[in-house]
Amino acid sequence: MNLISPTGVEVNIGETLQPGEYIGMCRREVMDKFLRDRAIEYGAEIVNGLVTSIDVPADHKTSESQYTINYQKYTVGSSAGTPMSMDVDLIVGADGANSRVAKAMDAGQYNFAIAFQERIKISDEKMAFYEEMAEMYVGDDVSPDFYGWVFPKYDHVGVGTGTVVNRPAIKQYQKAIRDRAGDKIAGGKIIKVEAHPIPEHYRPRRVQGRIALVGDAAGYVTKCSGEGIYFAAKSGRMAAEEIVALMKNGSKLPTQAEIEQTYIKKYDGLYGPTYTVLDILQKVFYTNNGAREAFVELCNSKYVQQVTFDSYLYKRVQGNNPLDDVKLLGETIGCLVKGYATAKPDQEFSNPVESLKRI
């Protein structure tokens, strides 16, 4: 992976990766089909439908009243849905940032980023550069609080950016990341445009009665990297395993307290420190050009690369060397002083109304 600073300084930050370690890229249209097909193979009953509403009994936290899922069922070859309903004992909401399950259970709102990406088909010659390479660009031109990227997608690249604090300007930032990539994607054809909300923190309530949230619906996306796929898969598996164990072969229904004491407690214990550390790093290094220049310079350090990639690959805040940590603190302060002294000021913007929007 190459990391490119606001002034164009490039640092290769993959030099500490060991054989068998890599930064995984995926095409969701391929992976999602694989997951659906595997679920069917394991015995899941698949419904091709769109949930329209969920009826939650007023006493669902203290009784075994069932939930009613109302949905439109679709059949192959027809665009018109058939209204259907399903009564269930328990719901796991894995339905993304705009979760209808979260709204039905009154999970509360969260702040969010907009991530915008264009899939661009470039020539085979240009694609050869990205065969084993991903790029991250930082600078207030591509995002005032995140990064822009060029990621390989097998036979094309995904070019995109994201922001929380200035969502109305996302297309301006998208143009900037295309400009920063320059000749490396020149002449490419846009084959798909994607835009998605990305949660910025946990939902205030992730379990209500016998309804639990996982993945983006729960707010499981890390700062700095913006990664959510691993945590969506992991939280889904953990929630399912804990709930199945609590049900004791279908002989009882779990309570809210039991789900919180198992799934939620174990998930937060495993990954809570990771979310906290990455949140701090984003606030320190992604907020202005001086800090971004310092961040790129620090990434020249093999120790920084080792700690960063170990944390990324294994989803844990890795145990560090105390002497190297002290040395790194001094380097960080020096890089920040240098970065603030030489970097250009960030562009000012204001969106006081839209910035208050939550989902």
C-alpha positions in Angstrom: 0.0 0.0 0.0 1.2 3.5 -0.8 0.2 6.4 1.4 0.4 9.8 -0.3 0.5 13.1 1.7 -1.1 16.4 0.8 2.1 17.6 -0.8 2.6 14.4 -2.8 5.1 12.6 -0.5 4.7 8.8 -1.0 5.5 6.1 1.5 5.2 2.4 0.9 3.6 1.1 4.1 3.6 -2.6 3.4 7.3 -3.4 3.9 6.8 -5.3 7.2 4.2 -7.7 5.8 5.2 -11.3 6.2 4.7 -14.1 3.6 1.0 -15.0 3.8 0.0 -11.5 5.1 -1.8 -9.2 2.8 -4.4 -6.4 2.6 -7.6 -8.1 1.5 -9.7 -6.5 -1.3 -13.1 -7.8 -2.3 -15.9 -7.2 -4.7 -19.1 -7.2 -2.6 -21.2 -8.5 -5.5 -19.1 -11.6 -5.5 -18.7 -12.1 -1.8 -22.3 -11.4 -0.9 -23.5 -14.1 -3.4 -21.0 -16.5 -1.9 -22.4 -15.8 1.6 -26.0 -16.2 0.5 -25.2 -19.5 -1.3 -23.4 -20.9 1.7 -26.2 -20.0 4.0 -28.7 -21.9 1.8 -26.3 -24.8 1.7 -26.3 -24.8 5.5 -30.1 -24.9 5.7 -31.2 -21.2 5.9 -34.6 -20.4 4.4 -34.0 -17.5 2.0 -36.8 -15.0 1.3 -36.4 -12.7 -1.7 -38.1 -9.7 -0.1 -38.1 -6.2 1.2 -39.0 -5.6 4.9 -41.5 -2.7 5.1 -42.2 -2.7 8.9 -41.7 -4.6 12.1 -44.4 -4.9 14.8 -42.8 -4.8 18.2 -45.1 -5.7 21.1 -45.1 -3.3 24.0 -44.3 -6.0 26.5 -41.5 -7.7 24.4 -38.8 -7.1 27.1 -40.7 -8.9 29.8 -42.8 -11.5 27.9 -42.3 -14.1 25.1 -44.6 -12.2 22.7 -43.6 -12.7 19.1 -42.5 -10.0 16.6 -44.2 -9.6 13.3 -42.0 -8.9 10.2 -44.1 -7.4 7.4 -42.5 -7.6 3.9 -42.9 -7.6 0.2 -42.0 -11.0 -1.3 -40.7 -11.1 -4.8 -40.6 -13.9 -7.3 -38.3 -14.3 -10.3 -39.5 -12.5 -13.4 -41.9 -10.2 -11.5 -41.3 -6.7 -10.3 -44.4 -6.5 -8.2 -44.1 -7.7 -4.6 -46.7 -9.7 -2.7 -47.4 -8.5 0.9 -46.5 -11.1 3.4 -45.8 -11.3 7.2 -43.8 -13.6 9.5 -44.1 -14.1 13.2 -40.8 -14.8 14.9 -39.4 -15.2 18.4 -36.1 -13.3 17.9 -34.6 -10.9 15.3 -30.9 -10.3 14.5 -30.7 -7.0 12.5 -27.9 -7.3 9.9 -29.5 -4.7 7.6 -26.9 -2.0 7.3 -26.6 1.6 8.3 -30.2 2.5 7.3 -31.4 -0.4 9.5 -35.2 -0.8 9.7 -34.6 -3.2 12.5 -32.8 -0.5 14.5 -35.7 1.9 13.9 -38.3 -0.6 14.9 -36.5 -1.5 18.2 -35.7 2.2 19.0 -31.9 1.6 18.9 -31.2 5.4 18.7 -29.4 7.3 16.0 -25.7 7.8 15.1 -23.6 10.2 13.2 -22.4 8.9 9.8 -20.0 9.4 6.9 -20.9 9.3 3.2 -18.6 7.1 1.3 -18.6 7.6 -2.5 -16.9 5.3 -5.0 -16.6 5.0 -8.7 -15.6 1.7 -10.3 -13.3 2.6 -13.1 -12.1 0.3 -15.9 -8.6 1.2 -16.9 -6.3 -0.2 -19.5 -4.5 -3.5 -18.9 -1.2 -1.6 -18.8 -2.4 0.8 -16.1 -4.1 -2.0 -14.2 -0.8 -3.8 -13.9 0.4 -1.1 -11.5 -2.6 -1.9 -9.2 -2.3 -5.7 -9.4 -0.5 -5.8 -6.0 -1.0 -2.2 -4.9 -3.6 -0.1 -3.0 -3.3 3.7 -2.6 -4.5 6.0 0.2 -4.4 9.7 -0.4 -4.7 12.2 2.5 -5.3 16.0 2.2 -8.2 18.4 2.7 -8.7 18.4 -1.1 -9.8 14.8 -1.0 -11.4 14.7 2.4 -11.4 17.1 5.5 -11.6 14.1 7.9 -10.9 10.9 6.1 -8.9 9.7 3.1 -9.3 9.1 -0.6 -8.4 5.7 -2.2 -7.6 3.8 -5.3 -8.2 0.1 -4.6 -7.9 -2.8 -7.0 -11.1 -4.8 -7.8 -9.6 -7.6 -9.9 -10.1 -6.2 -13.4 -10.8 -2.6 -12.5 -10.2 -0.1 -9.7 -12.4 1.4 -7.0 -11.7 5.2 -6.7 -13.4 7.0 -3.8 -13.5 9.1 -0.7 -15.6 9.8 2.3 -16.4 12.5 4.9 -18.5 13.1 8.0 -18.1 16.8 8.5 -18.8 18.1 5.0 -21.0 15.5 3.4 -22.6 18.0 0.9 -19.2 18.4 -0.8 -18.6 14.7 -1.5 -18.7 15.1 -5.3 -16.1 17.9 -5.0 -13.8 15.5 -3.0 -14.5 12.7 -5.5 -13.3 14.9 -8.4 -10.2 15.7 -6.3 -9.3 12.1 -5.7 -9.6 11.4 -9.5 -7.3 14.4 -10.1 -4.8 13.2 -7.5 -4.6 9.7 -9.1 -4.0 11.5 -12.4 -2.3 9.6 -15.2 -2.6 6.3 -13.3 -6.3 6.1 -14.1 -6.4 8.5 -17.1 -8.7 7.3 -19.9 -10.6 5.0 -17.6 -14.3 4.4 -18.1 -16.7 4.7 -15.1 -18.7 1.4 -15.0 -20.4 1.8 -11.6 -21.1 4.5 -9.1 -21.7 3.7 -5.4 -22.6 5.8 -2.3 -23.2 4.5 1.1 -23.6 5.8 4.7 -20.9 4.6 7.1 -21.7 4.7 10.9 -19.3 6.7 13.0 -20.0 5.0 16.4 -22.1 2.3 18.1 -25.9 2.7 18.2 -26.9 3.8 21.7 -28.9 0.6 22.1 -27.8 -2.6 20.3 -30.1 -5.0 22.1 -33.8 -4.4 23.0 -35.8 -7.4 24.2 -35.0 -10.2 21.8 -33.8 -8.0 19.0 -30.1 -7.6 18.5 -28.0 -5.6 16.0 -24.8 -6.6 14.2 -22.5 -5.1 11.6 -23.2 -1.6 10.3 -26.7 -1.7 11.8 -25.0 -1.8 15.2 -22.3 0.8 14.2 -19.4 -1.6 14.0 -17.1 0.4 11.6 -13.6 1.4 12.7 -12.2 5.0 12.5 -9.1 5.7 10.5 -9.5 2.7 8.1 -13.3 2.7 7.8 -13.3 -1.0 7.8 -16.6 -2.7 8.5 -16.8 -6.0 6.6 -14.7 -8.0 9.0 -16.6 -6.7 12.1 -19.9 -7.3 10.4 -19.1 -10.9 9.8 -17.5 -11.4 13.2 -20.4 -9.8 15.1 -23.0 -11.7 13.2 -21.2 -15.0 14.0 -20.7 -14.1 17.7 -24.4 -13.0 18.1 -25.7 -16.2 16.5 -23.4 -18.5 18.5 -24.3 -16.8 21.8 -28.0 -16.8 21.1 -28.1 -20.4 20.0 -26.2 -21.4 23.2 -28.7 -19.4 25.3 -31.7 -21.1 23.7 -30.5 -24.6 24.9 -31.6 -26.5 21.9 -34.8 -24.5 21.5 -36.0 -25.1 25.0 -36.0 -21.4 26.1 -35.9 -17.8 24.7 -33.0 -15.6 25.8 -33.6 -12.4 27.7 -32.2 -9.0 26.9 -29.9 -9.2 29.9 -28.5 -12.6 28.8 -27.8 -11.4 25.2 -26.0 -8.3 26.6 -24.0 -10.3 29.1 -22.8 -12.7 26.3 -22.7 -11.3 22.8 -22.3 -7.6 23.6 -19.9 -8.1 26.5 -17.7 -10.5 24.6 -17.7 -8.3 21.4 -16.8 -5.1 23.3 -14.1 -6.9 25.3 -12.5 -8.1 22.1 -12.8 -5.0 19.9 -13.6 -2.1 22.1 -9.9 -1.1 22.6 -9.4 -1.2 18.8 -12.3 1.2 18.2 -11.0 3.6 20.9 -7.4 3.7 19.6 -8.4 4.2 16.0 -10.8 6.9 17.0 -8.0 8.8 18.7 -5.6 8.3 15.8 -8.2 9.7 13.4 -8.8 12.8 15.6 -5.1 13.4 15.8 -3.9 12.8 12.2 -6.9 13.3 9.9 -8.1 16.8 10.9 -5.7 19.1 9.2 -2.9 19.1 6.5 -0.1 19.5 9.1 -1.2 16.4 10.9 -1.6 14.5 7.7 1.9 15.3 6.6 3.1 14.2 10.0 1.1 10.9 9.6 2.7 10.1 6.3 6.2 10.9 7.6 5.7 8.7 10.6 4.6 5.8 8.4 8.2 5.7 7.1 9.0 4.0 10.5 9.2 0.2 10.3 7.9 0.1 13.9 4.8 2.2 13.0 4.2 -0.1 10.0 4.6 -3.2 12.1 2.2 -2.0 14.8 -0.3 -0.7 12.3 -0.5 -3.8 10.2 -0.5 -6.2 13.1 -3.5 -4.3 14.5 -5.2 -4.2 11.1 -4.5 -7.9 10.2 -5.4 -9.4 13.5 -8.0 -6.8 14.7 -6.4 -6.3 18.0 -4.4 -3.4 19.5 -1.0 -5.2 19.5 1.3 -5.3 22.5 4.1 -2.8 21.9 7.7 -2.3 22.9 7.8 0.3 25.7 11.2 1.7 24.6 10.1 2.0 21.0 6.8 3.6 22.2 8.8 6.3 24.0 10.9 6.9 20.9 7.8 7.0 18.8 6.2 9.6 21.0 9.2 11.9 20.4 9.1 11.2 16.7 5.4 12.0 16.6 5.8 15.3 18.3 8.7 16.2 16.0 6.7 15.2 12.9 3.6 17.2 14.0 5.7 20.3 14.7 7.3 20.0 11.2 4.0 19.2 9.5 2.2 22.2 11.1 5.1 24.5 10.1 5.1 23.5 6.4 1.6 22.4 5.4 -0.9 24.6 3.6 -3.9 25.7 5.7 -7.1 23.7 5.2 -10.0 25.1 3.2 -12.8 26.5 5.4 -16.3 25.3 5.0 -19.6 25.5 6.8 -22.8 23.3 6.8 -24.4 23.9 10.2 -27.8 22.4 9.2 -26.8 19.2 7.3 -24.0 18.4 9.8 -26.6 17.8 12.5 -28.3 15.1 10.5 -28.3 11.6 12.0 -29.7 8.2 10.9 
